[in-house]
């Protein structure tokens, strides 16, 4: 995910978003959220199981 975000950043200077599909145990979600927050992606679409824990890092990074 991180490399795709970096690739997108290199192709545009406009805002873009990432869709995050939340799985039941969050095992795949945390690495994606880490990449999204580290790379400062401005928009995130959250789908799947909604879990309050995933919104904390997004809010902390003004996403």
Secondary structure, 3 states (H helix, E strand, C coil): CHHHHHHHHHHCCCCCEEEEEECCCCHHHHHHHHHHHHCCCCEEEEEECCCHHHHHHHHHCCC
